[in-house]
Amino acid sequence: MYDKGFSAIEKSHQRTVMELRRTHRQELDRLRQEKDQLLEEEADATQAGHTRWVKKPVFKKPNPVGFGGFIGFLVFWVFFGQPGKNR
């Protein structure tokens, strides 16, 4: 009588352990797939960012009209005097 009881408990325990192992294996597979997908997405985003960065011009094209910015202002000042004042 005890042997049958222990045998039933042992079989139940083995089924439970097998089910836990199967569930654990499925969860690991799912997590590996998710990790691989996220790594692939991150690699694609990095590549896209790198491509945009590489395509950016490193140097600005010179202004065809002449100097721009502060240097242009100084050139104007030297040749034409203070802006806004009549000579």
C-alpha positions in Angstrom: 0.0 0.0 0.0 2.8 2.4 0.9 4.7 1.5 -2.2 1.8 2.4 -4.5 1.4 5.8 -2.6 5.1 6.6 -2.9 5.1 5.5 -6.5 2.1 7.8 -7.3 3.8 10.7 -5.5 7.1 10.1 -7.3 5.3 10.0 -10.7 3.4 13.2 -9.9 6.7 14.9 -8.8 8.4 13.8 -12.1 5.6 15.1 -14.2 5.7 18.5 -12.3 9.5 18.7 -12.7 9.3 17.8 -16.4 6.6 20.5 -16.9 8.7 23.1 -15.1 11.7 22.2 -17.2 9.6 22.4 -20.4 8.2 25.8 -19.4 11.7 27.1 -18.4 13.1 26.0 -21.7 10.3 27.7 -23.6 10.8 30.9 -21.6 14.6 30.8 -22.3 13.9 30.4 -26.0 11.5 33.3 -26.0 13.9 35.5 -24.2 16.8 34.6 -26.6 14.6 35.4 -29.6 13.6 38.7 -28.0 17.3 39.5 -27.2 18.3 38.7 -30.7 15.5 40.9 -32.1 16.4 43.8 -29.9 20.1 43.5 -30.8 19.3 43.5 -34.4 17.1 46.6 -34.1 19.8 48.4 -32.1 22.4 47.4 -34.8 20.1 48.8 -37.5 19.5 52.0 -35.6 23.3 52.4 -35.0 24.0 51.8 -38.7 21.3 54.3 -39.7 22.8 56.9 -37.4 26.3 56.2 -38.6 25.1 56.5 -42.2 23.5 59.9 -41.5 26.6 61.1 -39.7 28.9 60.0 -42.5 26.8 61.7 -45.1 26.9 65.0 -43.3 29.4 67.4 -44.9 32.4 67.9 -42.7 33.2 71.4 -44.0 30.7 74.1 -44.9 30.8 75.2 -48.4 32.3 78.7 -48.8 29.8 81.5 -49.3 30.0 82.4 -53.0 29.1 86.0 -52.3 32.0 86.6 -50.0 32.7 86.5 -46.4 29.9 85.7 -44.0 29.3 86.2 -40.3 31.6 88.3 -38.2 34.4 88.5 -40.8 31.9 89.8 -43.4 30.8 92.4 -40.9 34.4 93.5 -40.3 35.0 93.7 -44.1 31.9 95.8 -44.5 32.9 98.1 -41.6 36.4 98.7 -43.0 35.2 99.5 -46.5 31.9 101.2 -45.9 32.1 102.5 -42.3 29.8 102.0 -39.5 26.5 100.5 -40.6 23.6 102.8 -40.2 25.6 106.0 -40.2 25.7 108.3 -43.2 29.2 109.6 -44.1 
